[in-house]
Amino acid sequence: MDELIVKVEQWAKDKGLDQVESSKQMLKTVEEVGEVASALARKEKDALRDGIGDVVVTLIILAMQNDMDLYECLNQAYNEIKGRKGVMVDGVFVKLEDLLDDSK
């Protein structure tokens, strides 16, 4: 995975994506997430695999544009969720804090 991340980062630099405003990259990420949703809705496994890969690529570039790396972001997210408690509601994990918050 490290080698692939380096390749994606180099590809992005070669295209000049390391020099552009990262909000544009976020728009690309959202576009790719839409393609993932479409593939899920159509039950198209190959398109789903491609879409998930495209989302990861856009996130690698977004992190790079903000002087971060994918592992740093993933590690922070995991440290936040690793001890999280909650329940499944209609197939969605809802964290305990959200269940206890009356304002939602």
RABELNOR-V352046 format. One record per residue. N is the residue number from 0. RES is the residue in one small letter. PHI is phi in degrees with one decimal (none if undefined). BURIAL is b if it has 9 or more other ideal C-beta (glycine too) atoms within 8 Angstrom, else e. Layout:
BEGIN
n=[N N]
res=[RES RES]
phi=[PHI PHI]
burial=[BURIAL BURIAL]
END
This chain:
BEGIN
n=[0 1 2 3 4 5 6 7 8 9 10 11 12 13 14 15 16 17 18 19 20 21 22 23 24 25 26 27 28 29 30 31 32 33 34 35 36 37 38 39 40 41 42 43 44 45 46 47 48 49 50 51 52 53 54 55 56 57 58 59 60 61 62 63 64 65 66 67 68 69 70 71 72 73 74 75 76 77 78 79 80 81 82 83 84 85 86 87 88 89 90 91 92 93 94 95 96 97 98 99 100 101 102 103]
res=[m d e l i v k v e q w a k d k g l d q v e s s k q m l k t v e e v g e v a s a l a r k e k d a l r d g i g d v v v t l i i l a m q n d m d l y e c l n q a y n e i k g r k g v m v d g v f v k l e d l l d d s k]
phi=[none -55.3 -63.8 -65.2 -62.5 -60.6 -63.3 -64.3 -61.4 -66.7 -57.8 -62.9 -64.9 -60.0 -89.2 81.9 -70.6 -75.4 -107.0 -103.4 -63.8 -70.2 -63.5 -67.5 -67.6 -63.7 -60.6 -64.9 -61.0 -62.2 -58.7 -67.9 -62.2 -60.6 -67.3 -63.2 -61.0 -63.4 -64.0 -63.9 -62.8 -93.6 56.2 -101.1 -61.9 -63.8 -66.1 -64.9 -59.8 -62.6 -64.2 -62.4 -60.3 -63.2 -62.4 -61.5 -58.1 -64.8 -72.6 -58.9 -67.6 -59.6 -61.5 -58.9 -62.2 -110.8 55.5 -128.8 -132.6 -57.4 -63.8 -59.5 -67.3 -64.5 -62.1 -62.1 -63.7 -63.2 -61.7 -76.2 -98.5 -57.5 -108.6 -66.0 -112.5 175.6 -139.7 -85.9 -127.8 51.8 82.1 -121.8 -75.1 -113.9 -70.0 -55.2 -58.5 -71.7 -70.2 -87.3 -79.8 -70.9 -79.1 -96.9]
burial=[e e e e b e e b b e e b b e e e b b e b e b e e b b e b b e e b b e b b e b b e e e e e e e b b e b b b e b b b b b b b b b b b b e e e b b e b b e e e e e e e e e e e e b e e e e e e e b b b e b b e e e e e]
END
